[in-house]
């Protein structure tokens, strides 16, 4: 049997996907079932695009339910590393400055399940996070990105 992937997330992130699962199972699933019922009443199923679309949507919802259940089952809650408050680790926010004269940027390093760069949350699997994890305040780090290597200096860790 294959080893299942662990999904690193904060307690808040786990709660969000548990809420999504509840919504999918209690509301979304019922909405799709109703669409299928209505589409069946349109007649011949072989040429019924409404029915086909509703069945496709049902497959998507069921697939998402299975995916979210797997994420919850294999969730690893990120605990704050208080041993060294200056060390970049999963679950912490890190502020860095691109060298030589870039602006400061702050991101929280989270598991891939709750990554959202637009909200300042980057995945621990991203090139930036992989380069920063394990480093301390003041460290100058080379980050390999698809756009080329960049140098950053860690300014703060929270």
Biotite code that builds the C-alpha atoms (Angstrom):
import biotite.structure as struc

atoms = struc.array([
    struc.Atom([0.000, 0.000, 0.000], chain_id="A", res_id=1, res_name="UNK", atom_name="CA", element="C"),
    struc.Atom([1.286, 3.459, -0.887], chain_id="A", res_id=2, res_name="UNK", atom_name="CA", element="C"),
    struc.Atom([2.121, 5.923, 1.837], chain_id="A", res_id=3, res_name="UNK", atom_name="CA", element="C"),
    struc.Atom([-0.373, 8.769, 1.809], chain_id="A", res_id=4, res_name="UNK", atom_name="CA", element="C"),
    struc.Atom([0.869, 12.335, 1.602], chain_id="A", res_id=5, res_name="UNK", atom_name="CA", element="C"),
    struc.Atom([0.768, 14.439, 4.758], chain_id="A", res_id=6, res_name="UNK", atom_name="CA", element="C"),
    struc.Atom([-0.990, 17.788, 4.513], chain_id="A", res_id=7, res_name="UNK", atom_name="CA", element="C"),
    struc.Atom([0.654, 20.395, 6.718], chain_id="A", res_id=8, res_name="UNK", atom_name="CA", element="C"),
    struc.Atom([-1.731, 23.083, 7.913], chain_id="A", res_id=9, res_name="UNK", atom_name="CA", element="C"),
    struc.Atom([-2.519, 25.370, 10.772], chain_id="A", res_id=10, res_name="UNK", atom_name="CA", element="C"),
    struc.Atom([-5.448, 24.625, 13.068], chain_id="A", res_id=11, res_name="UNK", atom_name="CA", element="C"),
    struc.Atom([-7.276, 27.499, 11.334], chain_id="A", res_id=12, res_name="UNK", atom_name="CA", element="C"),
    struc.Atom([-6.590, 25.952, 7.926], chain_id="A", res_id=13, res_name="UNK", atom_name="CA", element="C"),
    struc.Atom([-7.913, 22.587, 9.055], chain_id="A", res_id=14, res_name="UNK", atom_name="CA", element="C"),
    struc.Atom([-11.046, 24.230, 10.385], chain_id="A", res_id=15, res_name="UNK", atom_name="CA", element="C"),
    struc.Atom([-11.604, 25.939, 7.010], chain_id="A", res_id=16, res_name="UNK", atom_name="CA", element="C"),
    struc.Atom([-11.439, 22.691, 5.059], chain_id="A", res_id=17, res_name="UNK", atom_name="CA", element="C"),
    struc.Atom([-13.680, 20.972, 7.622], chain_id="A", res_id=18, res_name="UNK", atom_name="CA", element="C"),
    struc.Atom([-16.221, 23.750, 6.998], chain_id="A", res_id=19, res_name="UNK", atom_name="CA", element="C"),
    struc.Atom([-15.836, 23.272, 3.245], chain_id="A", res_id=20, res_name="UNK", atom_name="CA", element="C"),
    struc.Atom([-16.458, 19.537, 3.656], chain_id="A", res_id=21, res_name="UNK", atom_name="CA", element="C"),
    struc.Atom([-19.593, 20.208, 5.696], chain_id="A", res_id=22, res_name="UNK", atom_name="CA", element="C"),
    struc.Atom([-20.867, 22.623, 3.018], chain_id="A", res_id=23, res_name="UNK", atom_name="CA", element="C"),
    struc.Atom([-20.122, 20.169, 0.194], chain_id="A", res_id=24, res_name="UNK", atom_name="CA", element="C"),
    struc.Atom([-21.881, 17.281, 1.942], chain_id="A", res_id=25, res_name="UNK", atom_name="CA", element="C"),
    struc.Atom([-24.913, 19.124, 3.305], chain_id="A", res_id=26, res_name="UNK", atom_name="CA", element="C"),
    struc.Atom([-25.687, 21.852, 0.767], chain_id="A", res_id=27, res_name="UNK", atom_name="CA", element="C"),
    struc.Atom([-23.753, 21.477, -2.482], chain_id="A", res_id=28, res_name="UNK", atom_name="CA", element="C"),
    struc.Atom([-24.459, 17.771, -2.871], chain_id="A", res_id=29, res_name="UNK", atom_name="CA", element="C"),
    struc.Atom([-28.213, 18.400, -2.462], chain_id="A", res_id=30, res_name="UNK", atom_name="CA", element="C"),
    struc.Atom([-28.151, 21.260, -4.988], chain_id="A", res_id=31, res_name="UNK", atom_name="CA", element="C"),
    struc.Atom([-26.604, 18.981, -7.596], chain_id="A", res_id=32, res_name="UNK", atom_name="CA", element="C"),
    struc.Atom([-29.100, 16.189, -6.891], chain_id="A", res_id=33, res_name="UNK", atom_name="CA", element="C"),
    struc.Atom([-31.928, 18.682, -7.461], chain_id="A", res_id=34, res_name="UNK", atom_name="CA", element="C"),
    struc.Atom([-30.372, 19.810, -10.765], chain_id="A", res_id=35, res_name="UNK", atom_name="CA", element="C"),
    struc.Atom([-30.202, 16.185, -11.897], chain_id="A", res_id=36, res_name="UNK", atom_name="CA", element="C"),
    struc.Atom([-33.862, 15.644, -11.000], chain_id="A", res_id=37, res_name="UNK", atom_name="CA", element="C"),
    struc.Atom([-34.937, 18.737, -12.937], chain_id="A", res_id=38, res_name="UNK", atom_name="CA", element="C"),
    struc.Atom([-32.783, 17.779, -15.924], chain_id="A", res_id=39, res_name="UNK", atom_name="CA", element="C"),
    struc.Atom([-34.312, 14.284, -16.024], chain_id="A", res_id=40, res_name="UNK", atom_name="CA", element="C"),
    struc.Atom([-37.731, 15.860, -16.480], chain_id="A", res_id=41, res_name="UNK", atom_name="CA", element="C"),
    struc.Atom([-36.539, 17.448, -19.743], chain_id="A", res_id=42, res_name="UNK", atom_name="CA", element="C"),
    struc.Atom([-36.884, 14.091, -21.479], chain_id="A", res_id=43, res_name="UNK", atom_name="CA", element="C"),
    struc.Atom([-34.454, 12.038, -23.555], chain_id="A", res_id=44, res_name="UNK", atom_name="CA", element="C"),
    struc.Atom([-31.244, 11.728, -21.524], chain_id="A", res_id=45, res_name="UNK", atom_name="CA", element="C"),
    struc.Atom([-29.105, 10.903, -24.574], chain_id="A", res_id=46, res_name="UNK", atom_name="CA", element="C"),
    struc.Atom([-29.470, 14.443, -25.929], chain_id="A", res_id=47, res_name="UNK", atom_name="CA", element="C"),
    struc.Atom([-29.944, 16.293, -22.657], chain_id="A", res_id=48, res_name="UNK", atom_name="CA", element="C"),
    struc.Atom([-27.094, 18.767, -22.108], chain_id="A", res_id=49, res_name="UNK", atom_name="CA", element="C"),
    struc.Atom([-28.570, 19.937, -18.780], chain_id="A", res_id=50, res_name="UNK", atom_name="CA", element="C"),
    struc.Atom([-28.435, 16.365, -17.489], chain_id="A", res_id=51, res_name="UNK", atom_name="CA", element="C"),
    struc.Atom([-24.866, 15.892, -18.733], chain_id="A", res_id=52, res_name="UNK", atom_name="CA", element="C"),
    struc.Atom([-23.736, 19.151, -17.094], chain_id="A", res_id=53, res_name="UNK", atom_name="CA", element="C"),
    struc.Atom([-25.415, 18.220, -13.797], chain_id="A", res_id=54, res_name="UNK", atom_name="CA", element="C"),
    struc.Atom([-23.785, 14.771, -13.816], chain_id="A", res_id=55, res_name="UNK", atom_name="CA", element="C"),
    struc.Atom([-20.377, 16.376, -14.528], chain_id="A", res_id=56, res_name="UNK", atom_name="CA", element="C"),
    struc.Atom([-20.930, 18.763, -11.626], chain_id="A", res_id=57, res_name="UNK", atom_name="CA", element="C"),
    struc.Atom([-21.894, 15.835, -9.396], chain_id="A", res_id=58, res_name="UNK", atom_name="CA", element="C"),
    struc.Atom([-18.645, 14.062, -10.309], chain_id="A", res_id=59, res_name="UNK", atom_name="CA", element="C"),
    struc.Atom([-16.668, 17.219, -9.498], chain_id="A", res_id=60, res_name="UNK", atom_name="CA", element="C"),
    struc.Atom([-18.380, 17.653, -6.104], chain_id="A", res_id=61, res_name="UNK", atom_name="CA", element="C"),
    struc.Atom([-17.860, 13.999, -5.159], chain_id="A", res_id=62, res_name="UNK", atom_name="CA", element="C"),
    struc.Atom([-14.217, 14.199, -6.218], chain_id="A", res_id=63, res_name="UNK", atom_name="CA", element="C"),
    struc.Atom([-13.686, 17.323, -4.110], chain_id="A", res_id=64, res_name="UNK", atom_name="CA", element="C"),
    struc.Atom([-15.359, 15.650, -1.118], chain_id="A", res_id=65, res_name="UNK", atom_name="CA", element="C"),
    struc.Atom([-12.978, 12.695, -1.413], chain_id="A", res_id=66, res_name="UNK", atom_name="CA", element="C"),
    struc.Atom([-9.988, 15.038, -1.739], chain_id="A", res_id=67, res_name="UNK", atom_name="CA", element="C"),
    struc.Atom([-10.964, 17.140, 1.295], chain_id="A", res_id=68, res_name="UNK", atom_name="CA", element="C"),
    struc.Atom([-11.645, 14.024, 3.396], chain_id="A", res_id=69, res_name="UNK", atom_name="CA", element="C"),
    struc.Atom([-8.167, 12.744, 2.510], chain_id="A", res_id=70, res_name="UNK", atom_name="CA", element="C"),
    struc.Atom([-6.616, 16.091, 3.464], chain_id="A", res_id=71, res_name="UNK", atom_name="CA", element="C"),
    struc.Atom([-8.376, 16.041, 6.840], chain_id="A", res_id=72, res_name="UNK", atom_name="CA", element="C"),
    struc.Atom([-7.473, 12.406, 7.462], chain_id="A", res_id=73, res_name="UNK", atom_name="CA", element="C"),
    struc.Atom([-3.781, 13.087, 6.731], chain_id="A", res_id=74, res_name="UNK", atom_name="CA", element="C"),
    struc.Atom([-3.591, 16.549, 8.305], chain_id="A", res_id=75, res_name="UNK", atom_name="CA", element="C"),
    struc.Atom([-0.503, 17.410, 10.313], chain_id="A", res_id=76, res_name="UNK", atom_name="CA", element="C"),
    struc.Atom([-1.150, 20.459, 12.463], chain_id="A", res_id=77, res_name="UNK", atom_name="CA", element="C"),
    struc.Atom([1.672, 22.979, 12.414], chain_id="A", res_id=78, res_name="UNK", atom_name="CA", element="C"),
    struc.Atom([2.786, 23.834, 15.923], chain_id="A", res_id=79, res_name="UNK", atom_name="CA", element="C"),
    struc.Atom([4.718, 27.020, 16.595], chain_id="A", res_id=80, res_name="UNK", atom_name="CA", element="C"),
    struc.Atom([8.442, 26.428, 17.135], chain_id="A", res_id=81, res_name="UNK", atom_name="CA", element="C"),
    struc.Atom([9.159, 28.401, 20.288], chain_id="A", res_id=82, res_name="UNK", atom_name="CA", element="C"),
    struc.Atom([12.632, 26.905, 20.859], chain_id="A", res_id=83, res_name="UNK", atom_name="CA", element="C"),
    struc.Atom([14.218, 29.495, 18.577], chain_id="A", res_id=84, res_name="UNK", atom_name="CA", element="C"),
    struc.Atom([11.944, 32.469, 17.826], chain_id="A", res_id=85, res_name="UNK", atom_name="CA", element="C"),
    struc.Atom([14.437, 33.821, 15.233], chain_id="A", res_id=86, res_name="UNK", atom_name="CA", element="C"),
    struc.Atom([14.362, 30.621, 13.142], chain_id="A", res_id=87, res_name="UNK", atom_name="CA", element="C"),
    struc.Atom([12.158, 30.450, 10.031], chain_id="A", res_id=88, res_name="UNK", atom_name="CA", element="C"),
    struc.Atom([9.862, 27.430, 10.195], chain_id="A", res_id=89, res_name="UNK", atom_name="CA", element="C"),
    struc.Atom([6.448, 26.201, 9.115], chain_id="A", res_id=90, res_name="UNK", atom_name="CA", element="C"),
    struc.Atom([3.648, 28.300, 10.555], chain_id="A", res_id=91, res_name="UNK", atom_name="CA", element="C"),
    struc.Atom([5.733, 31.425, 11.079], chain_id="A", res_id=92, res_name="UNK", atom_name="CA", element="C"),
    struc.Atom([5.595, 34.749, 9.258], chain_id="A", res_id=93, res_name="UNK", atom_name="CA", element="C"),
    struc.Atom([8.861, 35.868, 7.715], chain_id="A", res_id=94, res_name="UNK", atom_name="CA", element="C"),
    struc.Atom([9.742, 39.325, 6.476], chain_id="A", res_id=95, res_name="UNK", atom_name="CA", element="C"),
    struc.Atom([12.547, 39.562, 3.943], chain_id="A", res_id=96, res_name="UNK", atom_name="CA", element="C"),
    struc.Atom([14.057, 42.118, 1.639], chain_id="A", res_id=97, res_name="UNK", atom_name="CA", element="C"),
    struc.Atom([15.270, 41.378, -1.869], chain_id="A", res_id=98, res_name="UNK", atom_name="CA", element="C"),
    struc.Atom([18.883, 42.455, -2.238], chain_id="A", res_id=99, res_name="UNK", atom_name="CA", element="C"),
    struc.Atom([20.366, 44.851, -3.072], chain_id="A", res_id=100, res_name="UNK", atom_name="CA", element="C"),
    struc.Atom([17.521, 47.344, -2.629], chain_id="A", res_id=101, res_name="UNK", atom_name="CA", element="C"),
    struc.Atom([14.136, 45.634, -2.843], chain_id="A", res_id=102, res_name="UNK", atom_name="CA", element="C"),
    struc.Atom([11.077, 46.336, -0.751], chain_id="A", res_id=103, res_name="UNK", atom_name="CA", element="C"),
    struc.Atom([10.255, 44.279, 2.322], chain_id="A", res_id=104, res_name="UNK", atom_name="CA", element="C"),
    struc.Atom([7.754, 41.471, 1.836], chain_id="A", res_id=105, res_name="UNK", atom_name="CA", element="C"),
    struc.Atom([6.062, 39.373, 4.521], chain_id="A", res_id=106, res_name="UNK", atom_name="CA", element="C"),
    struc.Atom([4.662, 35.869, 4.056], chain_id="A", res_id=107, res_name="UNK", atom_name="CA", element="C"),
    struc.Atom([3.420, 33.175, 6.369], chain_id="A", res_id=108, res_name="UNK", atom_name="CA", element="C"),
    struc.Atom([4.767, 29.725, 5.545], chain_id="A", res_id=109, res_name="UNK", atom_name="CA", element="C"),
    struc.Atom([1.918, 27.204, 5.570], chain_id="A", res_id=110, res_name="UNK", atom_name="CA", element="C"),
    struc.Atom([1.218, 23.773, 4.146], chain_id="A", res_id=111, res_name="UNK", atom_name="CA", element="C"),
    struc.Atom([0.200, 23.457, 0.508], chain_id="A", res_id=112, res_name="UNK", atom_name="CA", element="C"),
    struc.Atom([-3.431, 22.813, 1.502], chain_id="A", res_id=113, res_name="UNK", atom_name="CA", element="C"),
    struc.Atom([-3.928, 26.378, 2.715], chain_id="A", res_id=114, res_name="UNK", atom_name="CA", element="C"),
    struc.Atom([-1.423, 28.304, 0.585], chain_id="A", res_id=115, res_name="UNK", atom_name="CA", element="C"),
    struc.Atom([-2.788, 31.548, -0.868], chain_id="A", res_id=116, res_name="UNK", atom_name="CA", element="C"),
    struc.Atom([-0.131, 33.997, -2.064], chain_id="A", res_id=117, res_name="UNK", atom_name="CA", element="C"),
    struc.Atom([-2.732, 36.766, -2.437], chain_id="A", res_id=118, res_name="UNK", atom_name="CA", element="C"),
    struc.Atom([-3.360, 36.508, 1.314], chain_id="A", res_id=119, res_name="UNK", atom_name="CA", element="C"),
    struc.Atom([0.350, 36.343, 2.118], chain_id="A", res_id=120, res_name="UNK", atom_name="CA", element="C"),
    struc.Atom([0.437, 32.572, 2.704], chain_id="A", res_id=121, res_name="UNK", atom_name="CA", element="C"),
    struc.Atom([3.031, 30.579, 0.769], chain_id="A", res_id=122, res_name="UNK", atom_name="CA", element="C"),
    struc.Atom([3.382, 26.813, 0.589], chain_id="A", res_id=123, res_name="UNK", atom_name="CA", element="C"),
    struc.Atom([6.224, 25.102, 2.384], chain_id="A", res_id=124, res_name="UNK", atom_name="CA", element="C"),
    struc.Atom([6.842, 23.386, -0.971], chain_id="A", res_id=125, res_name="UNK", atom_name="CA", element="C"),
    struc.Atom([7.468, 26.692, -2.802], chain_id="A", res_id=126, res_name="UNK", atom_name="CA", element="C"),
    struc.Atom([11.047, 27.585, -3.799], chain_id="A", res_id=127, res_name="UNK", atom_name="CA", element="C"),
    struc.Atom([10.950, 30.664, -1.561], chain_id="A", res_id=128, res_name="UNK", atom_name="CA", element="C"),
    struc.Atom([9.784, 28.780, 1.538], chain_id="A", res_id=129, res_name="UNK", atom_name="CA", element="C"),
    struc.Atom([12.180, 25.871, 0.976], chain_id="A", res_id=130, res_name="UNK", atom_name="CA", element="C"),
    struc.Atom([15.075, 28.341, 0.832], chain_id="A", res_id=131, res_name="UNK", atom_name="CA", element="C"),
    struc.Atom([13.976, 30.277, 3.939], chain_id="A", res_id=132, res_name="UNK", atom_name="CA", element="C"),
    struc.Atom([13.054, 27.399, 6.273], chain_id="A", res_id=133, res_name="UNK", atom_name="CA", element="C"),
    struc.Atom([15.821, 26.756, 8.780], chain_id="A", res_id=134, res_name="UNK", atom_name="CA", element="C"),
    struc.Atom([17.399, 30.197, 8.327], chain_id="A", res_id=135, res_name="UNK", atom_name="CA", element="C"),
    struc.Atom([17.574, 32.908, 11.014], chain_id="A", res_id=136, res_name="UNK", atom_name="CA", element="C"),
    struc.Atom([17.032, 36.666, 11.144], chain_id="A", res_id=137, res_name="UNK", atom_name="CA", element="C"),
    struc.Atom([19.877, 38.455, 9.360], chain_id="A", res_id=138, res_name="UNK", atom_name="CA", element="C"),
    struc.Atom([20.692, 35.557, 7.046], chain_id="A", res_id=139, res_name="UNK", atom_name="CA", element="C"),
    struc.Atom([21.221, 36.292, 3.359], chain_id="A", res_id=140, res_name="UNK", atom_name="CA", element="C"),
    struc.Atom([19.686, 33.518, 1.312], chain_id="A", res_id=141, res_name="UNK", atom_name="CA", element="C"),
    struc.Atom([19.859, 32.613, -2.370], chain_id="A", res_id=142, res_name="UNK", atom_name="CA", element="C"),
    struc.Atom([16.473, 31.567, -3.704], chain_id="A", res_id=143, res_name="UNK", atom_name="CA", element="C"),
    struc.Atom([16.211, 29.584, -6.934], chain_id="A", res_id=144, res_name="UNK", atom_name="CA", element="C"),
    struc.Atom([13.027, 30.670, -8.731], chain_id="A", res_id=145, res_name="UNK", atom_name="CA", element="C"),
    struc.Atom([11.672, 29.932, -12.204], chain_id="A", res_id=146, res_name="UNK", atom_name="CA", element="C"),
    struc.Atom([12.537, 33.536, -13.117], chain_id="A", res_id=147, res_name="UNK", atom_name="CA", element="C"),
    struc.Atom([16.132, 33.182, -11.960], chain_id="A", res_id=148, res_name="UNK", atom_name="CA", element="C"),
    struc.Atom([18.049, 33.250, -8.705], chain_id="A", res_id=149, res_name="UNK", atom_name="CA", element="C"),
    struc.Atom([17.436, 36.084, -6.260], chain_id="A", res_id=150, res_name="UNK", atom_name="CA", element="C"),
    struc.Atom([19.164, 37.095, -3.036], chain_id="A", res_id=151, res_name="UNK", atom_name="CA", element="C"),
    struc.Atom([17.070, 37.985, 0.011], chain_id="A", res_id=152, res_name="UNK", atom_name="CA", element="C"),
    struc.Atom([17.878, 39.037, 3.554], chain_id="A", res_id=153, res_name="UNK", atom_name="CA", element="C"),
    struc.Atom([15.649, 37.853, 6.403], chain_id="A", res_id=154, res_name="UNK", atom_name="CA", element="C"),
    struc.Atom([14.545, 40.913, 8.375], chain_id="A", res_id=155, res_name="UNK", atom_name="CA", element="C"),
    struc.Atom([12.045, 39.480, 10.869], chain_id="A", res_id=156, res_name="UNK", atom_name="CA", element="C"),
    struc.Atom([10.422, 36.210, 11.969], chain_id="A", res_id=157, res_name="UNK", atom_name="CA", element="C"),
    struc.Atom([7.175, 36.051, 13.957], chain_id="A", res_id=158, res_name="UNK", atom_name="CA", element="C"),
])
